[in-house]
Amino acid sequence: MTPTDTEEPTLTVDELAARAGVTVRTVRFYSTRGLLPPPAIGPRRVGRYGSGHLSRLALIEELQRQGMTLAAIERYLEQLPPDLSAHDLAIHRALVASWAPESAEEITRRELERRAGRALSDQDIDRLAAMGVLDRGADPDVFRLDGGTLRLGVELLDVPIAHETILASRTVLLEHARAAAHELSRLFRDEVWNPYRERESDPDHVAAMKSLSAHMQPMVIQALVTAFQRSLREELRTAFSAEAD
């Protein structure tokens, strides 16, 4: 394996472990298993890690949370293109995480900053809350965190987007996501579930329905992500082409 990002690696193994929310021992164990690319060797023979290592480590942890064995994770990673960027790996991780029931963890502000790899101002916290990365509780220094979106949220903190624009964008995405989910659920009910109920005595059909139910959510999510990426790319290309004219 080779590092999956082209940025200059800057993280020590301790910093990588802190950002990923794992121990240094875990990082070294994954490295010895070949699941994590070797670090770049910097001055004084100190290993340095980049965003690709962080994204791959997050993906490995998510696959483990899904119950996959290390051997299965190794096979999964071997099937991925070797030149995937940190962003591409983050998308894979988001898709894997979407297969599991929703979960959130309680985290202190100090631990949140350690995981984020930076100090967070009150404005930063407000922006992360607006993006749905975390929720405030009664204690101002304790939050409910969606760990799967933390890294992306932290990256967006440095993007010059107004707080109001983030809220408006999230509203647009949620509205359209709910509309898509509603229509897909209706389609599944009318075209798949109702015919199944009429034929539920057929053993082969029952087995097929169970298989479809188990795989439907990840398939639909991957299709939605792919369709959205293509549509957004085309919309941005059209918009900026018009501006250039």
C-alpha positions in Angstrom: 0.0 0.0 0.0 1.0 3.6 -0.5 -0.2 6.7 1.2 -3.5 7.8 -0.2 -3.1 11.6 -0.3 -0.6 13.9 -1.9 -0.4 16.4 0.9 2.7 16.7 3.0 2.3 14.4 5.9 2.5 16.4 9.1 1.0 14.2 11.9 3.1 12.2 14.4 1.7 8.8 15.4 0.5 10.3 18.7 -1.3 13.1 16.8 -2.8 10.6 14.3 -4.1 8.4 17.1 -5.6 11.5 18.9 -7.3 12.7 15.8 -8.8 9.3 15.0 -9.8 8.6 18.6 -7.7 5.4 18.9 -4.6 4.4 20.8 -1.0 4.5 19.4 -0.9 0.8 19.9 -3.9 0.4 17.6 -2.3 2.4 14.9 0.9 0.4 15.1 -1.1 -2.9 15.1 -3.0 -1.9 11.9 0.3 -0.9 10.3 1.9 -4.3 11.1 -1.2 -6.0 9.6 -0.7 -4.0 6.4 -4.1 -2.2 6.8 -2.5 1.2 7.2 0.2 2.5 4.8 3.6 3.2 6.3 4.3 6.8 7.3 6.7 9.1 5.5 10.0 9.3 7.3 10.9 12.9 8.3 13.8 14.5 10.1 15.3 12.4 12.9 13.6 9.3 11.5 10.2 10.4 12.8 7.3 8.9 11.0 4.8 11.5 9.6 1.2 10.8 8.6 -1.2 12.6 6.4 -4.9 13.0 5.7 -5.0 9.8 3.7 -3.8 7.8 6.7 -6.4 9.5 8.9 -9.2 8.7 6.5 -8.1 5.1 6.0 -7.8 4.7 9.8 -11.4 6.0 10.3 -12.6 3.6 7.6 -10.9 0.6 9.3 -12.5 1.6 12.6 -15.9 1.9 11.1 -15.6 -1.5 9.4 -14.7 -3.0 12.7 -17.7 -1.4 14.3 -19.8 -3.1 11.7 -18.5 -6.5 12.9 -16.0 -7.2 10.2 -13.0 -9.3 11.0 -9.5 -8.1 10.3 -9.2 -10.6 7.5 -12.4 -9.3 6.0 -11.3 -5.7 6.4 -8.0 -6.5 4.6 -9.9 -8.0 1.7 -12.2 -5.0 1.6 -9.3 -2.5 1.5 -7.5 -4.6 -1.2 -10.5 -4.1 -3.5 -10.3 -0.3 -3.3 -8.4 1.6 -6.0 -4.9 2.3 -4.7 -5.0 6.0 -5.6 -8.1 6.9 -3.6 -7.9 10.4 -2.1 -8.6 11.1 1.6 -11.9 12.6 0.4 -12.8 9.4 -1.5 -12.0 7.3 1.6 -14.2 9.6 3.7 -17.1 8.9 1.3 -16.5 5.2 1.7 -16.5 5.5 5.4 -19.8 7.5 5.4 -21.4 4.9 3.2 -20.3 2.1 5.6 -21.5 4.1 8.6 -24.9 4.6 7.1 -25.6 0.8 7.2 -25.6 0.9 11.0 -28.3 2.4 13.3 -27.8 6.0 14.2 -25.5 6.5 17.1 -23.9 9.4 18.9 -21.3 9.7 21.6 -21.1 12.1 24.5 -17.9 14.0 24.4 -16.3 16.8 26.4 -15.0 20.0 24.8 -11.4 19.0 25.6 -11.8 15.6 24.0 -13.6 17.2 21.0 -10.7 19.6 20.4 -8.3 16.7 20.7 -10.2 14.7 18.1 -10.5 17.8 15.9 -6.8 18.4 16.2 -7.3 22.1 16.9 -8.7 24.6 19.4 -12.4 25.4 18.8 -13.9 28.8 19.5 -17.5 29.3 20.5 -18.2 30.3 16.9 -16.6 27.1 15.7 -18.9 25.1 18.0 -21.9 27.0 16.6 -20.9 26.2 13.1 -20.4 22.5 13.9 -23.9 22.4 15.5 -25.4 24.1 12.4 -23.9 21.4 10.2 -25.4 18.7 12.5 -22.0 17.4 13.6 -22.8 17.9 17.3 -25.7 18.9 19.6 -25.4 21.0 22.7 -26.6 19.7 26.0 -27.3 21.2 29.4 -23.6 21.4 30.2 -21.9 23.9 27.8 -18.7 21.9 27.7 -20.3 18.5 26.9 -21.8 17.6 23.5 -23.5 14.8 21.6 -21.2 14.1 18.7 -21.7 12.4 15.3 -18.2 11.1 15.0 -18.7 10.2 11.3 -19.0 13.8 10.3 -16.5 15.4 12.6 -13.6 15.5 10.2 -15.6 17.0 7.3 -17.1 19.5 9.7 -13.7 20.6 11.0 -12.5 21.0 7.4 -15.5 23.2 6.6 -14.7 25.5 9.5 -12.0 27.2 7.4 -14.3 27.6 4.3 -15.5 31.2 4.0 -19.2 30.4 4.3 -21.5 32.4 6.5 -23.3 30.7 9.4 -26.7 31.5 7.8 -25.6 30.0 4.5 -24.7 26.7 6.3 -28.1 26.6 8.0 -29.9 27.4 4.7 -27.8 24.7 2.9 -28.6 22.1 5.5 -32.3 22.9 5.3 -32.3 22.4 1.5 -30.4 19.1 1.8 -32.7 17.8 4.5 -35.9 18.8 2.7 -34.8 17.1 -0.5 -33.4 14.0 1.3 -36.7 13.6 3.1 -38.6 13.9 -0.2 -36.4 11.3 -1.9 -36.7 9.0 1.1 -40.5 9.4 1.1 -40.8 8.6 -2.6 -38.4 5.6 -2.4 -40.3 4.2 0.5 -43.6 4.6 -1.3 -42.1 2.9 -4.4 -40.8 0.1 -2.3 -44.1 -0.4 -0.5 -46.2 -0.3 -3.7 -44.0 -2.2 -6.1 -42.2 -4.6 -3.7 -43.7 -5.0 -0.3 -47.4 -5.3 -1.3 -46.7 -7.9 -4.0 -44.6 -9.8 -1.4 -47.4 -9.9 1.1 -49.6 -11.5 -1.6 -46.9 -14.1 -2.3 -45.4 -14.6 1.2 -46.1 -18.3 1.1 -43.5 -18.7 -1.6 -40.2 -19.7 0.2 -38.0 -18.4 -2.6 -39.7 -15.1 -2.6 -39.4 -14.8 1.2 -35.7 -15.4 1.0 -35.3 -12.9 -1.8 -37.2 -10.2 0.3 -35.0 -10.8 3.3 -31.9 -10.4 1.2 -33.3 -7.2 -0.4 -34.2 -5.7 2.9 -30.7 -6.3 4.3 -29.0 -4.7 1.3 -31.4 -2.0 0.2 -30.3 0.8 2.5 -26.6 0.8 1.5 -27.5 0.3 -2.2 -29.9 3.3 -2.1 -27.5 5.5 -0.2 -24.6 4.8 -2.6 -26.9 5.5 -5.6 -28.1 8.8 -4.0 -24.5 9.9 -3.3 -23.4 9.0 -6.8 -26.4 10.8 -8.4 -25.9 13.8 -6.2 -22.2 14.1 -7.0 -22.8 13.9 -10.7 -25.7 16.4 -10.5 -23.8 18.9 -8.4 -20.7 18.6 -10.6 -22.9 19.4 -13.7 -24.7 22.3 -11.9 -21.4 23.9 -10.8 -19.9 23.5 -14.3 -23.0 25.1 -15.8 -23.1 27.9 -13.3 -19.4 28.8 -13.6 -19.4 28.5 -17.3 -22.3 31.1 -17.4 -20.2 33.4 -15.2 -17.2 33.1 -17.5 -19.3 34.0 -20.5 
